[in-house]
Amino acid sequence: MAKHLTPRGQQRRDELLAYATESFAQRGYHDTSVADLVSGLGVGKGVFYWYFESKEQLFVEILREAQLDLRRTQRAAIGEERDPVRRIELGIRASLTWIDRHPHHNELIRLAATDDRFRPHVRRGEEIALDDLAKHVKDAIAGRGLVDTDPDIVAHAILGVIGRLARTFMPEHSRSSAAVADAAVAFCLGGLLGRSPR
């Protein structure tokens, strides 16, 4: 059962989440202990266990909140856009902007995808993202007269391109998220439309 938190309690929980996110991303999940976290924040273990049952539950919560925030960012960017191809473009751009602004969260999602304990949580978020994207692709096929293709395959392809480009070109800002987004949009939508998206 979720605890009802005061504004101060919510602030303390958010501090724990933020500090743990940075610590896990820098040192790794296994090399970061609860003792490290509470020591770094200058609080006792009792404070940690008031908010989280375990380090594992904390990590799962970080993943859940990150994926939820990414989805909210995508939805806000898409807004009420009616053109499904434009919705796909806006979603790609919003995803890469979010990744650029949340490098620690993105690193933890990538690490979690390789760990048997956390992989199901990452997959759940991916399945939601794939379902959202496949709907836009279906709408594009119906509304824009695109070649009838498997929307699920296209959705996987687009997410794969986003992930690969972000991993390769965006760490430590070797390329701007806008430049990477331009390349992703040109490649993904150019392939979907058989020409430039504009």
Accessible surface in RSA format (square Angstrom, percent):
REM  Atomic radii and reference values for relative SASA: ProtOr
REM  Chains: A
REM  Algorithm: Lee & Richards
REM  Probe-radius: 1.40
REM  Slices: 20
REM RES _ NUM      All-atoms   Total-Side   Main-Chain    Non-polar    All polar
REM                ABS   REL    ABS   REL    ABS   REL    ABS   REL    ABS   REL
RES MET A   1   238.74 123.6 154.06 102.0  84.67 201.6 132.23 112.4 106.51 141.1
RES ALA A   2    97.23  89.4  65.44 101.0  31.80  72.3  75.92 106.9  21.31  56.5
RES LYS A   3    97.15  47.4  71.27  43.7  25.88  61.6  42.36  38.1  54.79  58.4
RES HIS A   4   177.33  96.9 145.02 100.8  32.31  82.7 105.10 108.3  72.23  84.0
RES LEU A   5    37.95  21.1  18.20  13.0  19.75  49.7  19.30  13.6  18.65  50.2
RES THR A   6    82.39  58.6  78.43  79.5   3.97   9.5  72.56  97.5   9.83  14.9
RES PRO A   7   122.06  89.0 108.28  98.7  13.78  50.1 116.22  96.0   5.85  36.3
RES ARG A   8   125.36  52.6 120.66  61.5   4.70  11.2  75.13 102.7  50.23  30.4
RES GLY A   9     9.53  11.7   0.00   N/A   9.53  11.7   9.46  26.0   0.07   0.1
RES GLN A  10    71.99  40.3  71.99  52.6   0.00   0.0  36.89  78.5  35.10  26.6
RES GLN A  11    94.61  52.9  90.24  66.0   4.37  10.4  28.42  60.5  66.19  50.2
RES ARG A  12    50.45  21.2  50.45  25.7   0.00   0.0   8.77  12.0  41.68  25.3
RES ARG A  13    38.13  16.0  38.13  19.4   0.00   0.0   5.10   7.0  33.03  20.0
RES ASP A  14    65.82  46.1  61.95  61.7   3.87   9.1  26.17  61.6  39.64  39.5
RES GLU A  15    60.27  34.6  54.48  41.2   5.79  13.8  33.02  63.9  27.25  22.2
RES LEU A  16     1.47   0.8   0.73   0.5   0.73   1.8   0.73   0.5   0.73   2.0
RES LEU A  17    14.34   8.0  14.32  10.2   0.02   0.1  14.34  10.1   0.00   0.0
RES ALA A  18    65.27  60.0  51.61  79.7  13.66  31.1  59.69  84.1   5.58  14.8
RES TYR A  19    64.64  30.2  60.91  34.7   3.73   9.7  43.62  32.8  21.02  25.9
RES ALA A  20     0.25   0.2   0.25   0.4   0.00   0.0   0.25   0.4   0.00   0.0
RES THR A  21     5.19   3.7   5.19   5.3   0.00   0.0   3.90   5.2   1.29   2.0
RES GLU A  22    76.67  44.0  76.49  57.9   0.17   0.4  10.67  20.6  66.00  53.9
RES SER A  23     5.14   4.3   3.28   4.4   1.85   4.3   1.85   3.9   3.28   4.6
RES PHE A  24     0.00   0.0   0.00   0.0   0.00   0.0   0.00   0.0   0.00   0.0
RES ALA A  25    21.63  19.9   1.85   2.9  19.77  45.0   2.03   2.9  19.59  51.9
RES GLN A  26   120.82  67.6  82.40  60.2  38.42  91.5  30.95  65.9  89.87  68.2
RES ARG A  27   107.82  45.3  89.72  45.7  18.10  43.1  57.35  78.4  50.47  30.6
RES GLY A  28    22.18  27.4   0.00   N/A  22.18  27.4  20.76  57.0   1.42   3.2
RES TYR A  29    22.83  10.7  18.85  10.7   3.98  10.4  14.31  10.8   8.52  10.5
RES HIS A  30   131.35  71.8 105.88  73.6  25.47  65.1  75.86  78.2  55.48  64.6
RES ASP A  31   108.32  75.9  88.19  87.8  20.13  47.6  23.16  54.5  85.17  84.9
RES THR A  32     0.00   0.0   0.00   0.0   0.00   0.0   0.00   0.0   0.00   0.0
RES SER A  33    46.57  39.3  43.42  57.9   3.15   7.3  41.38  88.1   5.18   7.3
RES VAL A  34    17.33  11.4  14.59  13.2   2.74   6.6  14.59  12.7   2.74   7.4
RES ALA A  35    45.90  42.2  43.11  66.5   2.79   6.4  43.64  61.4   2.27   6.0
RES ASP A  36    54.78  38.4  47.78  47.6   7.00  16.6   7.40  17.4  47.38  47.2
RES LEU A  37     1.14   0.6   1.14   0.8   0.00   0.0   1.14   0.8   0.00   0.0
RES VAL A  38    10.48   6.9  10.48   9.5   0.00   0.0  10.48   9.1   0.00   0.0
RES SER A  39    86.03  72.7  61.05  81.5  24.99  57.6  32.73  69.7  53.30  74.7
RES GLY A  40    44.46  54.8   0.00   N/A  44.46  54.8  16.35  44.9  28.12  63.0
RES LEU A  41    51.69  28.8  25.55  18.3  26.14  65.7  29.36  20.6  22.33  60.1
RES GLY A  42    67.73  83.5   0.00   N/A  67.73  83.5  36.19  99.3  31.53  70.6
RES VAL A  43    27.92  18.4   9.62   8.7  18.30  44.1  19.00  16.5   8.92  24.2
RES GLY A  44    43.46  53.6   0.00   N/A  43.46  53.6  35.20  96.6   8.25  18.5
RES LYS A  45   108.94  53.1 103.01  63.2   5.93  14.1  52.64  47.4  56.30  60.0
RES GLY A  46    57.36  70.7   0.00   N/A  57.36  70.7  42.38 116.3  14.98  33.6
RES VAL A  47    48.15  31.7  43.42  39.3   4.73  11.4  46.77  40.6   1.37   3.7
RES PHE A  48     0.00   0.0   0.00   0.0   0.00   0.0   0.00   0.0   0.00   0.0
RES TYR A  49   104.80  48.9  86.32  49.1  18.47  48.1  60.52  45.5  44.28  54.6
RES TRP A  50   138.68  55.7 133.51  64.6   5.17  12.1 128.54  68.5  10.15  16.5
RES TYR A  51    35.05  16.4  15.71   8.9  19.33  50.3   5.14   3.9  29.90  36.9
RES PHE A  52     3.13   1.6   1.00   0.6   2.13   5.5   2.79   1.7   0.34   1.0
RES GLU A  53   147.08  84.4 125.57  95.0  21.51  51.2  48.29  93.4  98.79  80.7
RES SER A  54    42.76  36.1  41.17  54.9   1.59   3.7  34.47  73.4   8.30  11.6
RES LYS A  55    39.81  19.4  37.06  22.7   2.75   6.6  23.76  21.4  16.05  17.1
RES GLU A  56    71.00  40.8  69.82  52.8   1.18   2.8  15.94  30.8  55.06  45.0
RES GLN A  57    69.39  38.8  64.78  47.3   4.61  11.0  30.57  65.1  38.82  29.4
RES LEU A  58     0.05   0.0   0.05   0.0   0.00   0.0   0.05   0.0   0.00   0.0
RES PHE A  59     2.88   1.4   2.88   1.8   0.00   0.0   2.88   1.7   0.00   0.0
RES VAL A  60    30.70  20.2  30.56  27.7   0.14   0.3  30.56  26.6   0.14   0.4
RES GLU A  61    24.05  13.8  23.86  18.1   0.18   0.4   1.99   3.9  22.05  18.0
RES ILE A  62     3.62   2.1   1.12   0.8   2.50   6.0   3.39   2.4   0.23   0.6
RES LEU A  63     0.80   0.4   0.79   0.6   0.02   0.0   0.80   0.6   0.00   0.0
RES ARG A  64   119.43  50.1 114.15  58.2   5.28  12.6  64.64  88.3  54.79  33.2
RES GLU A  65    56.01  32.2  52.49  39.7   3.51   8.4  22.59  43.7  33.41  27.3
RES ALA A  66     3.87   3.6   0.52   0.8   3.35   7.6   3.55   5.0   0.32   0.8
RES GLN A  67    30.74  17.2  25.34  18.5   5.40  12.8  15.51  33.0  15.23  11.6
RES LEU A  68    65.18  36.3  60.85  43.5   4.34  10.9  64.45  45.3   0.74   2.0
RES ASP A  69    51.63  36.2  51.63  51.4   0.00   0.0  14.73  34.7  36.90  36.8
RES LEU A  70    36.08  20.1  36.08  25.8   0.00   0.0  36.08  25.3   0.00   0.0
RES ARG A  71    66.78  28.0  66.43  33.9   0.35   0.8  19.32  26.4  47.46  28.8
RES ARG A  72   142.10  59.7 136.30  69.5   5.80  13.8  56.18  76.8  85.91  52.1
RES THR A  73    45.20  32.1  38.62  39.1   6.58  15.7  32.08  43.1  13.12  19.8
RES GLN A  74    29.31  16.4  29.31  21.4   0.00   0.0   7.96  16.9  21.35  16.2
RES ARG A  75   139.52  58.6 131.19  66.9   8.33  19.8  51.09  69.8  88.43  53.6
RES ALA A  76    83.32  76.6  51.16  79.0  32.15  73.1  63.16  88.9  20.16  53.4
RES ALA A  77    45.50  41.8  18.27  28.2  27.22  61.9  30.89  43.5  14.61  38.7
RES ILE A  78    23.85  13.6  20.42  15.2   3.43   8.3  20.42  14.7   3.43   9.3
RES GLY A  79    45.71  56.4   0.00   N/A  45.71  56.4  26.53  72.8  19.18  42.9
RES GLU A  80   166.50  95.6 145.39 110.0  21.10  50.2  71.53 138.4  94.96  77.5
RES GLU A  81    58.88  33.8  42.57  32.2  16.31  38.8   9.68  18.7  49.20  40.2
RES ARG A  82   211.94  89.0 194.68  99.2  17.26  41.1  76.11 104.0 135.83  82.3
RES ASP A  83    48.30  33.8  41.87  41.7   6.44  15.2  24.51  57.7  23.79  23.7
RES PRO A  84    13.95  10.2  13.95  12.7   0.00   0.0  13.95  11.5   0.00   0.0
RES VAL A  85     4.77   3.1   4.77   4.3   0.00   0.0   4.77   4.1   0.00   0.0
RES ARG A  86    72.94  30.6  70.62  36.0   2.32   5.5  16.04  21.9  56.90  34.5
RES ARG A  87    31.43  13.2  31.27  15.9   0.17   0.4   8.77  12.0  22.66  13.7
RES ILE A  88     1.78   1.0   0.00   0.0   1.78   4.3   1.20   0.9   0.59   1.6
RES GLU A  89     5.85   3.4   5.85   4.4   0.00   0.0   0.07   0.1   5.78   4.7
RES LEU A  90    30.11  16.8  29.39  21.0   0.71   1.8  29.45  20.7   0.65   1.8
RES GLY A  91    11.82  14.6   0.00   N/A  11.82  14.6  11.80  32.4   0.02   0.1
RES ILE A  92     2.88   1.6   1.65   1.2   1.23   3.0   1.76   1.3   1.12   3.1
RES ARG A  93    69.57  29.2  69.21  35.3   0.37   0.9  36.12  49.4  33.46  20.3
RES ALA A  94     8.60   7.9   1.34   2.1   7.25  16.5   7.94  11.2   0.66   1.7
RES SER A  95     6.11   5.2   6.11   8.1   0.00   0.0   3.94   8.4   2.17   3.0
RES LEU A  96     0.16   0.1   0.16   0.1   0.00   0.0   0.16   0.1   0.00   0.0
RES THR A  97    41.08  29.2  41.08  41.6   0.00   0.0  20.53  27.6  20.55  31.1
RES TRP A  98     5.71   2.3   4.02   1.9   1.69   4.0   5.71   3.0   0.00   0.0
RES ILE A  99    20.83  11.9  19.42  14.5   1.41   3.4  19.42  14.0   1.41   3.8
RES ASP A 100    32.96  23.1  24.58  24.5   8.38  19.8   3.41   8.0  29.55  29.5
RES ARG A 101   177.62  74.6 148.84  75.9  28.78  68.5  48.49  66.3 129.13  78.3
RES HIS A 102    51.53  28.2  48.38  33.6   3.15   8.1  29.75  30.7  21.78  25.3
RES PRO A 103    77.45  56.4  69.63  63.5   7.82  28.4  72.74  60.1   4.71  29.3
RES HIS A 104    66.34  36.3  65.81  45.7   0.52   1.3  44.51  45.9  21.82  25.4
RES HIS A 105    49.35  27.0  48.86  34.0   0.49   1.3  28.17  29.0  21.18  24.6
RES ASN A 106    27.75  19.1  27.75  26.8   0.00   0.0   0.04   0.1  27.71  26.8
RES GLU A 107    51.45  29.5  50.60  38.3   0.85   2.0  17.71  34.3  33.74  27.5
RES LEU A 108     0.66   0.4   0.66   0.5   0.00   0.0   0.66   0.5   0.00   0.0
RES ILE A 109    25.98  14.8  25.98  19.4   0.00   0.0  25.98  18.7   0.00   0.0
RES ARG A 110    96.53  40.5  88.28  45.0   8.25  19.6  24.59  33.6  71.94  43.6
RES LEU A 111    71.00  39.5  67.87  48.6   3.13   7.9  68.43  48.1   2.57   6.9
RES ALA A 112     1.11   1.0   0.00   0.0   1.11   2.5   1.11   1.6   0.00   0.0
RES ALA A 113    37.63  34.6  28.63  44.2   9.00  20.5  28.63  40.3   9.00  23.8
RES THR A 114   104.81  74.5  79.48  80.6  25.33  60.4  67.56  90.7  37.25  56.3
RES ASP A 115    30.91  21.7  26.09  26.0   4.82  11.4  14.24  33.5  16.67  16.6
RES ASP A 116   112.32  78.7  95.72  95.3  16.60  39.3  37.33  87.9  74.99  74.8
RES ARG A 117    98.68  41.4  81.37  41.5  17.31  41.2  55.21  75.5  43.47  26.3
RES PHE A 118     2.19   1.1   2.19   1.4   0.00   0.0   2.19   1.3   0.00   0.0
RES ARG A 119    64.78  27.2  64.78  33.0   0.00   0.0  13.63  18.6  51.15  31.0
RES PRO A 120    62.91  45.8  57.30  52.2   5.60  20.4  60.24  49.7   2.66  16.5
RES HIS A 121    49.57  27.1  46.86  32.6   2.71   6.9  27.83  28.7  21.73  25.3
RES VAL A 122     1.92   1.3   1.92   1.7   0.00   0.0   1.92   1.7   0.00   0.0
RES ARG A 123   129.24  54.3 128.81  65.7   0.43   1.0  33.40  45.6  95.84  58.1
RES ARG A 124   132.12  55.5 130.20  66.4   1.92   4.6  58.56  80.0  73.56  44.6
RES GLY A 125    15.18  18.7   0.00   N/A  15.18  18.7   8.56  23.5   6.61  14.8
RES GLU A 126    78.54  45.1  76.50  57.9   2.04   4.8  24.38  47.2  54.15  44.2
RES GLU A 127   108.21  62.1 102.19  77.3   6.03  14.3  41.61  80.5  66.61  54.4
RES ILE A 128    75.68  43.1  72.59  54.1   3.09   7.4  75.63  54.5   0.05   0.1
RES ALA A 129    26.61  24.5  21.37  33.0   5.24  11.9  24.15  34.0   2.46   6.5
RES LEU A 130    27.54  15.3  26.92  19.3   0.62   1.6  27.23  19.1   0.31   0.8
RES ASP A 131    73.70  51.6  68.53  68.2   5.17  12.2  22.30  52.5  51.40  51.3
RES ASP A 132    29.58  20.7  27.44  27.3   2.14   5.1  18.77  44.2  10.81  10.8
RES LEU A 133    18.09  10.1  17.05  12.2   1.04   2.6  17.96  12.6   0.13   0.3
RES ALA A 134     2.68   2.5   2.68   4.1   0.00   0.0   2.68   3.8   0.00   0.0
RES LYS A 135   109.39  53.4 108.35  66.5   1.04   2.5  68.52  61.7  40.87  43.5
RES HIS A 136    32.47  17.7  32.47  22.6   0.00   0.0  26.20  27.0   6.27   7.3
RES VAL A 137     0.00   0.0   0.00   0.0   0.00   0.0   0.00   0.0   0.00   0.0
RES LYS A 138   110.63  54.0 105.48  64.7   5.15  12.3  57.20  51.5  53.43  56.9
RES ASP A 139    67.59  47.3  63.43  63.1   4.16   9.8  12.81  30.1  54.78  54.6
RES ALA A 140     0.00   0.0   0.00   0.0   0.00   0.0   0.00   0.0   0.00   0.0
RES ILE A 141    27.54  15.7  22.31  16.6   5.22  12.6  22.31  16.1   5.22  14.2
RES ALA A 142    90.26  83.0  53.39  82.4  36.87  83.9  63.49  89.4  26.78  70.9
RES GLY A 143    62.94  77.6   0.00   N/A  62.94  77.6  30.87  84.7  32.07  71.8
RES ARG A 144    84.88  35.6  57.24  29.2  27.64  65.8  32.09  43.9  52.79  32.0
RES GLY A 145    66.78  82.4   0.00   N/A  66.78  82.4  34.50  94.7  32.29  72.3
RES LEU A 146    24.61  13.7  12.52   9.0  12.09  30.4  15.75  11.1   8.86  23.8
RES VAL A 147   128.67  84.7 117.80 106.6  10.87  26.2 124.94 108.6   3.73  10.1
RES ASP A 148   122.62  85.9  96.70  96.2  25.92  61.3  33.99  80.0  88.63  88.4
RES THR A 149    55.16  39.2  41.57  42.1  13.59  32.4  26.81  36.0  28.35  42.9
RES ASP A 150    65.78  46.1  56.48  56.2   9.30  22.0  23.86  56.2  41.92  41.8
RES PRO A 151    23.02  16.8  23.02  21.0   0.00   0.0  23.02  19.0   0.00   0.0
RES ASP A 152    83.90  58.8  82.51  82.1   1.39   3.3  23.24  54.7  60.66  60.5
RES ILE A 153   116.41  66.2 114.20  85.1   2.21   5.3 115.70  83.3   0.71   1.9
RES VAL A 154    24.15  15.9  22.89  20.7   1.26   3.0  24.15  21.0   0.00   0.0
RES ALA A 155     0.36   0.3   0.36   0.6   0.00   0.0   0.36   0.5   0.00   0.0
RES HIS A 156   109.91  60.1 101.70  70.7   8.21  21.0  59.10  60.9  50.81  59.1
RES ALA A 157    55.51  51.0  42.20  65.1  13.31  30.3  54.10  76.2   1.41   3.7
RES ILE A 158     4.52   2.6   4.22   3.1   0.30   0.7   4.52   3.3   0.00   0.0
RES LEU A 159    49.35  27.5  41.48  29.7   7.86  19.8  41.77  29.3   7.57  20.4
RES GLY A 160    42.14  52.0   0.00   N/A  42.14  52.0  37.62 103.2   4.52  10.1
RES VAL A 161    29.40  19.3  25.17  22.8   4.23  10.2  28.69  24.9   0.71   1.9
RES ILE A 162    10.34   5.9  10.34   7.7   0.00   0.0  10.34   7.4   0.00   0.0
RES GLY A 163    21.75  26.8   0.00   N/A  21.75  26.8  20.75  57.0   1.00   2.2
RES ARG A 164   150.81  63.3 150.76  76.9   0.05   0.1  43.27  59.1 107.55  65.2
RES LEU A 165    35.03  19.5  35.03  25.1   0.00   0.0  35.03  24.6   0.00   0.0
RES ALA A 166     4.20   3.9   1.47   2.3   2.73   6.2   1.47   2.1   2.73   7.2
RES ARG A 167   100.92  42.4  83.82  42.7  17.10  40.7  26.46  36.2  74.46  45.1
RES THR A 168    70.29  50.0  44.21  44.8  26.08  62.2  45.96  61.7  24.33  36.8
RES PHE A 169    69.59  34.8  69.59  43.1   0.00   0.0  69.59  42.2   0.00   0.0
RES MET A 170    10.81   5.6   4.75   3.1   6.07  14.4   4.97   4.2   5.84   7.7
RES PRO A 171    71.58  52.2  55.41  50.5  16.18  58.8  66.91  55.2   4.68  29.1
RES GLU A 172   170.58  97.9 134.25 101.6  36.32  86.5  56.81 109.9 113.76  92.9
RES HIS A 173   119.79  65.5  98.84  68.7  20.96  53.6  64.39  66.4  55.40  64.5
RES SER A 174    71.44  60.4  41.55  55.5  29.89  68.9  46.46  98.9  24.99  35.0
RES ARG A 175   120.11  50.4 115.34  58.8   4.78  11.4  29.87  40.8  90.25  54.7
RES SER A 176    64.64  54.6  51.09  68.2  13.55  31.2  49.30 105.0  15.34  21.5
RES SER A 177    17.10  14.4  15.32  20.5   1.78   4.1   0.52   1.1  16.58  23.2
RES ALA A 178    62.87  57.8  56.80  87.7   6.07  13.8  62.41  87.9   0.46   1.2
RES ALA A 179    48.83  44.9  37.60  58.0  11.23  25.5  42.02  59.2   6.81  18.0
RES VAL A 180     6.00   3.9   2.80   2.5   3.20   7.7   5.98   5.2   0.02   0.1
RES ALA A 181     3.33   3.1   3.33   5.1   0.00   0.0   3.33   4.7   0.00   0.0
RES ASP A 182    76.72  53.7  71.35  71.0   5.38  12.7  27.70  65.2  49.03  48.9
RES ALA A 183    53.32  49.0  40.79  62.9  12.53  28.5  50.04  70.5   3.29   8.7
RES ALA A 184     0.00   0.0   0.00   0.0   0.00   0.0   0.00   0.0   0.00   0.0
RES VAL A 185     5.77   3.8   5.77   5.2   0.00   0.0   5.77   5.0   0.00   0.0
RES ALA A 186    59.73  54.9  49.78  76.8   9.95  22.6  51.18  72.1   8.55  22.6
RES PHE A 187   140.96  70.5 129.20  80.0  11.75  30.6 136.46  82.7   4.50  12.9
RES CYS A 188    12.32   9.3   1.53   1.7  10.79  25.3   5.98  15.1   6.34   6.8
RES LEU A 189     0.10   0.1   0.10   0.1   0.00   0.0   0.10   0.1   0.00   0.0
RES GLY A 190    16.01  19.7   0.00   N/A  16.01  19.7  12.04  33.0   3.97   8.9
RES GLY A 191    64.40  79.4   0.00   N/A  64.40  79.4  38.27 105.0  26.14  58.5
RES LEU A 192    26.65  14.8   6.77   4.8  19.89  50.0  12.36   8.7  14.29  38.5
RES LEU A 193    22.04  12.3   0.74   0.5  21.31  53.6   1.77   1.2  20.27  54.6
RES GLY A 194    67.83  83.6   0.00   N/A  67.83  83.6  34.97  96.0  32.86  73.6
RES ARG A 195   132.59  55.7 117.44  59.9  15.15  36.1  72.31  98.8  60.28  36.5
RES SER A 196    71.75  60.6  57.57  76.8  14.17  32.6  46.72  99.5  25.03  35.1
RES PRO A 197    26.72  19.5  13.28  12.1  13.45  48.9  13.28  11.0  13.45  83.6
RES ARG A 198   188.66  79.2 133.78  68.2  54.89 130.7  95.27 130.2  93.40  56.6
END  Absolute sums over single chains surface
CHAIN  1 A    11156.3       9013.5       2142.8       6163.0       4993.3
END  Absolute sums over all chains
TOTAL         11156.3       9013.5       2142.8       6163.0       4993.3
